[in-house]
Amino acid sequence: MIVFVPPVLLYLRGQREEYFETTMALLLVFLTCFSCFQLIPVDGPRYLVGPADAPAGPIRAAVLYLLQNGSSRGTAFPSSHVAASVVATISALRHQRRVGYVVALLAAGLTVSTVYGGFHYAVDALAGLLVGGLASGAAWKLWGAIPASGSGACDAGPRR
């Protein structure tokens, strides 16, 4: 939700330039993270010490089931969850400030919970913060450097 709602709102509001800039940043952040996973695969702490000690319940059981049956080893560094939530936060704060405040709170909770829950080491989350910030900045620069064609369906005039 953190990653998908802000661009969907931009699109629905007709803010096409902001939508495409945000999706470019998300594309860059996921390409960067997935490239890192291929080049330097890192297992998260749950593979070393097991799942975090948390109270039993239906949500914990569902999470453990998903992790046992669909988790990808070697995808801990950097945290793509944190990186993408940073992109969503920065983009939302730039283009829809009230949404950005909510996304920022959720992203902060996600960042803490990835470490607390034993999914990532703190360095994975910190790297995710850095990668997300860099991807947002790169997308802003790249999108601003692309000349408006004047004939495209998403053309909203000259870019910044």
Secondary structure, DSSP 8 states (H G I E B T S, - for coil): -TTTHHHHHHHHTT-HHHHHHHHHHHHHHHHHHHHHHHHS-B--HHHHH-S-----SHHHHHHHHHHHHH--TTB-SS-HHHHHHHHHHHHHHHH-HHHHHHHHHHHHHHHHHHHHTTSS-HHHHHHHHHHHHHHHHHHHHHHHHS---SSSTT--SS--
